[in-house]
Amino acid sequence: MSITKKDVEHVARLARLALTEEEKERYTTQLGQILGYVEKLSQLNTDNVPPTSHVLPMSNVWREDKMEPSTEETLGSPDEIVANAPEHEGPLFKVKKVIE
């Protein structure tokens, strides 16, 4: 498949790109070379190559979903939790203002 200048202009219009005549010529050549390379790759025999989405084998590691104690059960009441904080106001942590 060959790319024409008209194809490049169409894609540029869809992408809302303003291209100069020099850029249109350059991209026509470059896209034609890329498609030529893809055509070469499509000639390879890939019958015994499994489809992949990653170069390296990957799998998700799932842990068993089990109930665990809530924060209050493990750490104590909200007042006990903030007791070691440098500053607190009731059950809330008090921090310096970071946004003006």
N, CA, C and O atoms as a printed pandas DataFrame, in Angstrom:
     atom_number atom_name residue_name chain_id  residue_number  x_coord  y_coord  z_coord
0              1         N          MET        A               1    0.850   -1.183    0.000
1              2        CA          MET        A               1    0.000    0.000    0.000
2              3         C          MET        A               1    0.883    1.230    0.000
3              4         O          MET        A               1    1.850    1.313    0.757
4              5         N          SER        A               2    0.553    2.163   -0.835
5              6        CA          SER        A               2    1.346    3.387   -0.878
6              7         C          SER        A               2    0.534    4.541   -0.299
7              8         O          SER        A               2   -0.691    4.581   -0.403
8              9         N          ILE        A               3    1.248    5.465    0.305
9             10        CA          ILE        A               3    0.636    6.651    0.909
10            11         C          ILE        A               3    0.777    7.809   -0.073
11            12         O          ILE        A               3    1.847    8.038   -0.637
12            13         N          THR        A               4   -0.306    8.522   -0.263
13            14        CA          THR        A               4   -0.258    9.678   -1.141
14            15         C          THR        A               4   -0.275   10.959   -0.304
15            16         O          THR        A               4   -0.578   10.939    0.889
16            17         N          LYS        A               5    0.048   12.036   -0.941
17            18        CA          LYS        A               5    0.021   13.329   -0.262
18            19         C          LYS        A               5   -1.400   13.630    0.212
19            20         O          LYS        A               5   -1.592   14.249    1.259
20            21         N          LYS        A               6   -2.392   13.190   -0.560
21            22        CA          LYS        A               6   -3.790   13.385   -0.188
22            23         C          LYS        A               6   -4.110   12.640    1.107
23            24         O          LYS        A               6   -4.861   13.148    1.940
24            25         N          ASP        A               7   -3.543   11.432    1.286
25            26        CA          ASP        A               7   -3.736   10.665    2.528
26            27         C          ASP        A               7   -3.161   11.418    3.724
27            28         O          ASP        A               7   -3.785   11.490    4.782
28            29         N          VAL        A               8   -1.974   11.974    3.547
29            30        CA          VAL        A               8   -1.327   12.733    4.620
30            31         C          VAL        A               8   -2.154   13.966    4.964
31            32         O          VAL        A               8   -2.327   14.284    6.141
32            33         N          GLU        A               9   -2.660   14.653    3.967
33            34        CA          GLU        A               9   -3.498   15.831    4.208
34            35         C          GLU        A               9   -4.769   15.455    4.964
35            36         O          GLU        A               9   -5.219   16.191    5.842
36            37         N          HIS        A              10   -5.344   14.301    4.614
37            38        CA          HIS        A              10   -6.563   13.830    5.286
38            39         C          HIS        A              10   -6.286   13.542    6.764
39            40         O          HIS        A              10   -7.042   13.974    7.634
40            41         N          VAL        A              11   -5.216   12.821    7.043
41            42        CA          VAL        A              11   -4.866   12.501    8.429
42            43         C          VAL        A              11   -4.526   13.777    9.205
43            44         O          VAL        A              11   -4.911   13.920   10.365
44            45         N          ALA        A              12   -3.824   14.681    8.579
45            46        CA          ALA        A              12   -3.481   15.949    9.229
46            47         C          ALA        A              12   -4.750   16.736    9.557
47            48         O          ALA        A              12   -4.842   17.345   10.623
48            49         N          ARG        A              13   -5.707   16.726    8.670
49            50        CA          ARG        A              13   -6.961   17.432    8.923
50            51         C          ARG        A              13   -7.708   16.790   10.087
51            52         O          ARG        A              13   -8.245   17.497   10.939
52            53         N          LEU        A              14   -7.748   15.465   10.135
53            54        CA          LEU        A              14   -8.407   14.765   11.243
54            55         C          LEU        A              14   -7.727   15.068   12.577
55            56         O          LEU        A              14   -8.391   15.181   13.607
56            57         N          ALA        A              15   -6.403   15.198   12.550
57            58        CA          ALA        A              15   -5.639   15.482   13.766
58            59         C          ALA        A              15   -5.544   16.969   14.056
59            60         O          ALA        A              15   -4.895   17.379   15.019
60            61         N          ARG        A              16   -6.182   17.771   13.233
61            62        CA          ARG        A              16   -6.151   19.236   13.383
62            63         C          ARG        A              16   -4.717   19.768   13.356
63            64         O          ARG        A              16   -4.340   20.619   14.162
64            65         N          LEU        A              17   -3.924   19.249   12.411
65            66        CA          LEU        A              17   -2.543   19.684   12.240
66            67         C          LEU        A              17   -2.428   20.547   10.996
67            68         O          LEU        A              17   -2.974   20.216    9.943
68            69         N          ALA        A              18   -1.723   21.640   11.124
69            70        CA          ALA        A              18   -1.445   22.492    9.969
70            71         C          ALA        A              18   -0.036   22.149    9.495
71            72         O          ALA        A              18    0.947   22.479   10.160
72            73         N          LEU        A              19    0.059   21.486    8.345
73            74        CA          LEU        A              19    1.360   21.065    7.825
74            75         C          LEU        A              19    1.768   21.944    6.649
75            76         O          LEU        A              19    0.942   22.373    5.844
76            77         N          THR        A              20    3.067   22.195    6.581
77            78        CA          THR        A              20    3.588   22.916    5.420
78            79         C          THR        A              20    3.714   21.923    4.264
79            80         O          THR        A              20    3.613   20.712    4.459
80            81         N          GLU        A              21    3.932   22.448    3.070
81            82        CA          GLU        A              21    4.108   21.570    1.903
82            83         C          GLU        A              21    5.319   20.665    2.100
83            84         O          GLU        A              21    5.293   19.496    1.714
84            85         N          GLU        A              22    6.375   21.201    2.696
85            86        CA          GLU        A              22    7.592   20.408    2.952
86            87         C          GLU        A              22    7.296   19.257    3.919
87            88         O          GLU        A              22    7.771   18.139    3.721
88            89         N          GLU        A              23    6.516   19.532    4.957
89            90        CA          GLU        A              23    6.161   18.491    5.928
90            91         C          GLU        A              23    5.285   17.422    5.283
91            92         O          GLU        A              23    5.452   16.232    5.550
92            93         N          LYS        A              24    4.360   17.845    4.443
93            94        CA          LYS        A              24    3.495   16.881    3.753
94            95         C          LYS        A              24    4.322   15.931    2.899
95            96         O          LYS        A              24    4.083   14.723    2.903
96            97         N          GLU        A              25    5.293   16.467    2.167
97            98        CA          GLU        A              25    6.158   15.630    1.336
98            99         C          GLU        A              25    6.976   14.663    2.206
99           100         O          GLU        A              25    7.079   13.473    1.907
100          101         N          ARG        A              26    7.556   15.203    3.290
101          102        CA          ARG        A              26    8.396   14.383    4.174
102          103         C          ARG        A              26    7.576   13.260    4.808
103          104         O          ARG        A              26    8.016   12.112    4.850
104          105         N          TYR        A              27    6.371   13.600    5.307
105          106        CA          TYR        A              27    5.544   12.585    5.955
106          107         C          TYR        A              27    5.008   11.563    4.959
107          108         O          TYR        A              27    4.823   10.397    5.308
108          109         N          THR        A              28    4.764   11.981    3.752
109          110        CA          THR        A              28    4.335   11.034    2.724
110          111         C          THR        A              28    5.424    9.984    2.507
111          112         O          THR        A              28    5.137    8.789    2.434
112          113         N          THR        A              29    6.665   10.434    2.406
113          114        CA          THR        A              29    7.790    9.516    2.219
114          115         C          THR        A              29    7.968    8.617    3.442
115          116         O          THR        A              29    8.098    7.400    3.311
116          117         N          GLN        A              30    7.973    9.221    4.623
117          118        CA          GLN        A              30    8.213    8.456    5.853
118          119         C          GLN        A              30    7.111    7.429    6.102
119          120         O          GLN        A              30    7.404    6.282    6.439
120          121         N          LEU        A              31    5.858    7.821    5.943
121          122        CA          LEU        A              31    4.762    6.877    6.159
122          123         C          LEU        A              31    4.778    5.758    5.119
123          124         O          LEU        A              31    4.446    4.614    5.431
124          125         N          GLY        A              32    5.158    6.081    3.897
125          126        CA          GLY        A              32    5.292    5.049    2.872
126          127         C          GLY        A              32    6.362    4.035    3.240
127          128         O          GLY        A              32    6.176    2.837    3.028
128          129         N          GLN        A              33    7.491    4.505    3.794
129          130        CA          GLN        A              33    8.552    3.596    4.227
130          131         C          GLN        A              33    8.084    2.716    5.385
131          132         O          GLN        A              33    8.387    1.523    5.428
132          133         N          ILE        A              34    7.352    3.304    6.312
133          134        CA          ILE        A              34    6.848    2.529    7.459
134          135         C          ILE        A              34    5.901    1.440    6.989
135          136         O          ILE        A              34    6.005    0.295    7.429
136          137         N          LEU        A              35    4.978    1.783    6.099
137          138        CA          LEU        A              35    4.042    0.780    5.594
138          139         C          LEU        A              35    4.754   -0.294    4.776
139          140         O          LEU        A              35    4.361   -1.461    4.797
140          141         N          GLY        A              36    5.798    0.101    4.058
141          142        CA          GLY        A              36    6.587   -0.895    3.328
142          143         C          GLY        A              36    7.237   -1.891    4.274
143          144         O          GLY        A              36    7.290   -3.086    3.981
144          145         N          TYR        A              37    7.728   -1.407    5.402
145          146        CA          TYR        A              37    8.335   -2.290    6.398
146          147         C          TYR        A              37    7.281   -3.212    7.007
147          148         O          TYR        A              37    7.554   -4.392    7.230
148          149         N          VAL        A              38    6.093   -2.701    7.276
149          150        CA          VAL        A              38    5.014   -3.519    7.834
150          151         C          VAL        A              38    4.615   -4.600    6.831
151          152         O          VAL        A              38    4.324   -5.730    7.223
152          153         N          GLU        A              39    4.598   -4.265    5.551
153          154        CA          GLU        A              39    4.284   -5.264    4.530
154          155         C          GLU        A              39    5.322   -6.384    4.530
155          156         O          GLU        A              39    4.979   -7.553    4.356
156          157         N          LYS        A              40    6.610   -6.021    4.728
157          158        CA          LYS        A              40    7.662   -7.045    4.824
158          159         C          LYS        A              40    7.396   -7.961    6.006
159          160         O          LYS        A              40    7.527   -9.180    5.897
160          161         N          LEU        A              41    7.023   -7.372    7.138
161          162        CA          LEU        A              41    6.767   -8.177    8.339
162          163         C          LEU        A              41    5.572   -9.096    8.147
163          164         O          LEU        A              41    5.557  -10.205    8.681
164          165         N          SER        A              42    4.579   -8.659    7.399
165          166        CA          SER        A              42    3.391   -9.492    7.202
166          167         C          SER        A              42    3.684  -10.715    6.336
167          168         O          SER        A              42    2.869  -11.636    6.280
168          169         N          GLN        A              43    4.830  -10.741    5.661
169          170        CA          GLN        A              43    5.206  -11.889    4.839
170          171         C          GLN        A              43    5.845  -13.005    5.663
171          172         O          GLN        A              43    6.024  -14.117    5.166
172          173         N          LEU        A              44    6.190  -12.717    6.920
173          174        CA          LEU        A              44    6.822  -13.724    7.775
174          175         C          LEU        A              44    5.816  -14.788    8.180
175          176         O          LEU        A              44    4.632  -14.504    8.358
176          177         N          ASN        A              45    6.301  -16.021    8.325
177          178        CA          ASN        A              45    5.463  -17.122    8.768
178          179         C          ASN        A              45    5.344  -17.060   10.290
179          180         O          ASN        A              45    6.326  -17.254   11.007
180          181         N          THR        A              46    4.146  -16.790   10.771
181          182        CA          THR        A              46    3.919  -16.694   12.213
182          183         C          THR        A              46    2.936  -17.754   12.701
183          184         O          THR        A              46    2.264  -17.563   13.715
184          185         N          ASP        A              47    2.852  -18.864   11.983
185          186        CA          ASP        A              47    1.898  -19.912   12.342
186          187         C          ASP        A              47    2.160  -20.468   13.743
187          188         O          ASP        A              47    1.213  -20.753   14.476
188          189         N          ASN        A              48    3.419  -20.626   14.121
189          190        CA          ASN        A              48    3.753  -21.230   15.420
190          191         C          ASN        A              48    4.104  -20.196   16.486
191          192         O          ASN        A              48    4.676  -20.536   17.521
192          193         N          VAL        A              49    3.766  -18.951   16.234
193          194        CA          VAL        A              49    4.051  -17.890   17.200
194          195         C          VAL        A              49    2.737  -17.514   17.889
195          196         O          VAL        A              49    1.804  -17.041   17.240
196          197         N          PRO        A              50    2.667  -17.726   19.211
197          198        CA          PRO        A              50    1.418  -17.396   19.907
198          199         C          PRO        A              50    1.230  -15.880   20.004
199          200         O          PRO        A              50    2.210  -15.143   20.108
200          201         N          PRO        A              51    0.001  -15.415   19.972
201          202        CA          PRO        A              51   -0.244  -13.984   20.124
202          203         C          PRO        A              51    0.155  -13.522   21.521
203          204         O          PRO        A              51   -0.102  -14.222   22.501
204          205         N          THR        A              52    0.772  -12.368   21.622
205          206        CA          THR        A              52    1.205  -11.853   22.917
206          207         C          THR        A              52    0.856  -10.378   23.029
207          208         O          THR        A              52    0.688   -9.680   22.029
208          209         N          SER        A              53    0.753   -9.928   24.255
209          210        CA          SER        A              53    0.545   -8.501   24.491
210          211         C          SER        A              53    1.766   -7.884   25.159
211          212         O          SER        A              53    1.893   -6.662   25.235
212          213         N          HIS        A              54    2.676   -8.753   25.652
213          214        CA          HIS        A              54    3.905   -8.296   26.287
214          215         C          HIS        A              54    5.065   -9.157   25.806
215          216         O          HIS        A              54    4.883  -10.315   25.429
216          217         N          VAL        A              55    6.244   -8.580   25.824
217          218        CA          VAL        A              55    7.423   -9.322   25.404
218          219         C          VAL        A              55    7.756  -10.405   26.428
219          220         O          VAL        A              55    8.114  -11.525   26.064
220          221         N          LEU        A              56    7.636  -10.062   27.702
221          222        CA          LEU        A              56    7.929  -11.004   28.780
222          223         C          LEU        A              56    6.644  -11.644   29.275
223          224         O          LEU        A              56    5.590  -11.009   29.251
224          225         N          PRO        A              57    6.714  -12.895   29.724
225          226        CA          PRO        A              57    5.493  -13.512   30.250
226          227         C          PRO        A              57    5.056  -12.801   31.534
227          228         O          PRO        A              57    5.869  -12.544   32.421
228          229         N          MET        A              58    3.783  -12.492   31.615
229          230        CA          MET        A              58    3.267  -11.790   32.787
230          231         C          MET        A              58    2.014  -12.493   33.284
231          232         O          MET        A              58    1.274  -13.094   32.505
232          233         N          SER        A              59    1.786  -12.410   34.582
233          234        CA          SER        A              59    0.545  -12.930   35.146
234          235         C          SER        A              59    0.207  -12.120   36.385
235          236         O          SER        A              59    1.092  -11.594   37.060
236          237         N          ASN        A              60   -1.065  -12.028   36.670
237          238        CA          ASN        A              60   -1.501  -11.334   37.871
238          239         C          ASN        A              60   -1.320  -12.237   39.075
239          240         O          ASN        A              60   -1.553  -13.444   39.006
240          241         N          VAL        A              61   -0.906  -11.645   40.163
241          242        CA          VAL        A              61   -0.782  -12.398   41.408
242          243         C          VAL        A              61   -1.928  -11.946   42.299
243          244         O          VAL        A              61   -1.974  -10.801   42.748
244          245         N          TRP        A              62   -2.835  -12.851   42.541
245          246        CA          TRP        A              62   -3.993  -12.528   43.348
246          247         C          TRP        A              62   -3.848  -13.159   44.720
247          248         O          TRP        A              62   -3.451  -14.318   44.846
248          249         N          ARG        A              63   -4.168  -12.400   45.726
249          250        CA          ARG        A              63   -4.160  -12.960   47.064
250          251         C          ARG        A              63   -5.584  -13.376   47.411
251          252         O          ARG        A              63   -6.550  -12.897   46.816
252          253         N          GLU        A              64   -5.692  -14.256   48.362
253          254        CA          GLU        A              64   -6.995  -14.690   48.797
254          255         C          GLU        A              64   -7.701  -13.523   49.482
255          256         O          GLU        A              64   -7.091  -12.805   50.274
256          257         N          ASP        A              65   -8.960  -13.336   49.184
257          258        CA          ASP        A              65   -9.733  -12.263   49.784
258          259         C          ASP        A              65  -10.208  -12.729   51.145
259          260         O          ASP        A              65  -11.064  -13.607   51.251
260          261         N          LYS        A              66   -9.644  -12.133   52.185
261          262        CA          LYS        A              66  -10.040  -12.550   53.527
262          263         C          LYS        A              66  -10.283  -11.321   54.393
263          264         O          LYS        A              66   -9.701  -10.258   54.176
264          265         N          MET        A              67  -11.146  -11.493   55.366
265          266        CA          MET        A              67  -11.480  -10.400   56.271
266          267         C          MET        A              67  -10.339  -10.181   57.254
267          268         O          MET        A              67   -9.737  -11.132   57.751
268          269         N          GLU        A              68  -10.053   -8.913   57.524
269          270        CA          GLU        A              68   -9.048   -8.555   58.514
270          271         C          GLU        A              68   -9.659   -7.532   59.447
271          272         O          GLU        A              68  -10.630   -6.863   59.092
272          273         N          PRO        A              69   -9.091   -7.403   60.653
273          274        CA          PRO        A              69   -9.653   -6.435   61.597
274          275         C          PRO        A              69   -9.539   -5.012   61.070
275          276         O          PRO        A              69   -8.599   -4.684   60.345
276          277         N          SER        A              70  -10.501   -4.167   61.437
277          278        CA          SER        A              70  -10.462   -2.777   61.012
278          279         C          SER        A              70   -9.432   -2.007   61.825
279          280         O          SER        A              70   -8.881   -2.535   62.791
280          281         N          THR        A              71   -9.171   -0.773   61.444
281          282        CA          THR        A              71   -8.166    0.054   62.114
282          283         C          THR        A              71   -8.460    0.200   63.597
283          284         O          THR        A              71   -7.549    0.093   64.418
284          285         N          GLU        A              72   -9.700    0.440   63.953
285          286        CA          GLU        A              72  -10.041    0.646   65.357
286          287         C          GLU        A              72   -9.785   -0.618   66.171
287          288         O          GLU        A              72   -9.382   -0.533   67.331
288          289         N          GLU        A              73  -10.013   -1.786   65.581
289          290        CA          GLU        A              73   -9.785   -3.039   66.302
290          291         C          GLU        A              73   -8.303   -3.305   66.515
291          292         O          GLU        A              73   -7.919   -3.896   67.524
292          293         N          THR        A              74   -7.461   -2.873   65.569
293          294        CA          THR        A              74   -6.026   -3.162   65.691
294          295         C          THR        A              74   -5.251   -2.044   66.363
295          296         O          THR        A              74   -4.300   -2.311   67.097
296          297         N          LEU        A              75   -5.640   -0.787   66.125
297          298        CA          LEU        A              75   -4.865    0.340   66.644
298          299         C          LEU        A              75   -5.536    1.049   67.808
299          300         O          LEU        A              75   -4.869    1.782   68.539
300          301         N          GLY        A              76   -6.796    0.859   67.997
301          302        CA          GLY        A              76   -7.496    1.526   69.083
302          303         C          GLY        A              76   -8.450    2.569   68.565
303          304         O          GLY        A              76   -8.727    2.639   67.367
304          305         N          SER        A              77   -8.949    3.373   69.469
305          306        CA          SER        A              77   -9.922    4.409   69.119
306          307         C          SER        A              77   -9.219    5.533   68.354
307          308         O          SER        A              77   -7.991    5.617   68.373
308          309         N          PRO        A              78   -9.983    6.391   67.684
309          310        CA          PRO        A              78   -9.364    7.522   66.977
310          311         C          PRO        A              78   -8.500    8.392   67.888
311          312         O          PRO        A              78   -7.447    8.866   67.460
312          313         N          ASP        A              79   -8.919    8.609   69.126
313          314        CA          ASP        A              79   -8.107    9.408   70.049
314          315         C          ASP        A              79   -6.777    8.723   70.358
315          316         O          ASP        A              79   -5.752    9.393   70.488
316          317         N          GLU        A              80   -6.787    7.409   70.473
317          318        CA          GLU        A              80   -5.541    6.669   70.726
318          319         C          GLU        A              80   -4.626    6.702   69.498
319          320         O          GLU        A              80   -3.402    6.733   69.626
320          321         N          ILE        A              81   -5.228    6.694   68.319
321          322        CA          ILE        A              81   -4.441    6.696   67.081
322          323         C          ILE        A              81   -3.670    8.010   66.936
323          324         O          ILE        A              81   -2.497    7.994   66.564
324          325         N          VAL        A              82   -4.312    9.147   67.225
325          326        CA          VAL        A              82   -3.640   10.438   67.048
326          327         C          VAL        A              82   -2.821   10.860   68.271
327          328         O          VAL        A              82   -2.189   11.916   68.252
328          329         N          ALA        A              83   -2.825   10.060   69.317
329          330        CA          ALA        A              83   -2.125   10.436   70.553
330          331         C          ALA        A              83   -0.636   10.674   70.327
331          332         O          ALA        A              83   -0.057   11.521   71.007
332          333         N          ASN        A              84    0.004    9.970   69.409
333          334        CA          ASN        A              84    1.440   10.125   69.169
334          335         C          ASN        A              84    1.758   11.136   68.069
335          336         O          ASN        A              84    2.926   11.371   67.759
336          337         N          ALA        A              85    0.722   11.731   67.481
337          338        CA          ALA        A              85    0.947   12.717   66.422
338          339         C          ALA        A              85    1.545   13.987   67.018
339          340         O          ALA        A              85    1.208   14.347   68.146
340          341         N          PRO        A              86    2.435   14.682   66.281
341          342        CA          PRO        A              86    3.012   15.922   66.794
342          343         C          PRO        A              86    1.926   16.947   67.142
343          344         O          PRO        A              86    2.010   17.636   68.159
344          345         N          GLU        A              87    0.911   17.036   66.285
345          346        CA          GLU        A              87   -0.204   17.947   66.561
346          347         C          GLU        A              87   -1.501   17.269   66.143
347          348         O          GLU        A              87   -1.565   16.611   65.105
348          349         N          HIS        A              88   -2.524   17.438   66.959
349          350        CA          HIS        A              88   -3.837   16.921   66.589
350          351         C          HIS        A              88   -4.904   17.773   67.238
351          352         O          HIS        A              88   -4.669   18.467   68.227
352          353         N          GLU        A              89   -6.068   17.700   66.659
353          354        CA          GLU        A              89   -7.213   18.429   67.179
354          355         C          GLU        A              89   -8.350   17.435   67.287
355          356         O          GLU        A              89   -8.981   17.090   66.288
356          357         N          GLY        A              90   -8.610   16.977   68.494
357          358        CA          GLY        A              90   -9.593   15.920   68.691
358          359         C          GLY        A              90   -9.087   14.656   67.997
359          360         O          GLY        A              90   -7.924   14.291   68.166
360          361         N          PRO        A              91   -9.927   13.988   67.229
361          362        CA          PRO        A              91   -9.501   12.755   66.557
362          363         C          PRO        A              91   -8.842   13.006   65.194
363          364         O          PRO        A              91   -8.648   12.063   64.427
364          365         N          LEU        A              92   -8.492   14.267   64.881
365          366        CA          LEU        A              92   -7.943   14.600   63.566
366          367         C          LEU        A              92   -6.469   14.965   63.654
367          368         O          LEU        A              92   -6.039   15.608   64.611
368          369         N          PHE        A              93   -5.688   14.550   62.646
369          370        CA          PHE        A              93   -4.298   14.971   62.529
370          371         C          PHE        A              93   -4.277   16.430   62.102
371          372         O          PHE        A              93   -5.073   16.834   61.254
372          373         N          LYS        A              94   -3.389   17.221   62.670
373          374        CA          LYS        A              94   -3.264   18.626   62.298
374          375         C          LYS        A              94   -1.940   18.782   61.574
375          376         O          LYS        A              94   -0.889   18.439   62.115
376          377         N          VAL        A              95   -1.985   19.299   60.350
377          378        CA          VAL        A              95   -0.777   19.465   59.542
378          379         C          VAL        A              95   -0.672   20.896   59.065
379          380         O          VAL        A              95   -1.648   21.645   59.073
380          381         N          LYS        A              96    0.544   21.268   58.644
381          382        CA          LYS        A              96    0.765   22.608   58.134
382          383         C          LYS        A              96    0.050   22.782   56.796
383          384         O          LYS        A              96   -0.109   21.831   56.030
384          385         N          LYS        A              97   -0.369   23.996   56.537
385          386        CA          LYS        A              97   -1.015   24.316   55.270
386          387         C          LYS        A              97    0.001   24.210   54.146
387          388         O          LYS        A              97    1.086   24.783   54.239
388          389         N          VAL        A              98   -0.333   23.485   53.082
389          390        CA          VAL        A              98    0.592   23.305   51.963
390          391         C          VAL        A              98    0.115   24.006   50.699
391          392         O          VAL        A              98    0.884   24.143   49.748
392          393         N          ILE        A              99   -1.124   24.447   50.668
393          394        CA          ILE        A              99   -1.670   25.139   49.501
394          395         C          ILE        A              99   -2.036   26.547   49.940
395          396         O          ILE        A              99   -2.743   26.727   50.932
396          397         N          GLU        A             100   -1.566   27.529   49.217
397          398        CA          GLU        A             100   -1.862   28.926   49.553
398          399         C          GLU        A             100   -3.259   29.290   49.141
399          400         O          GLU        A             100   -3.686   30.427   49.344
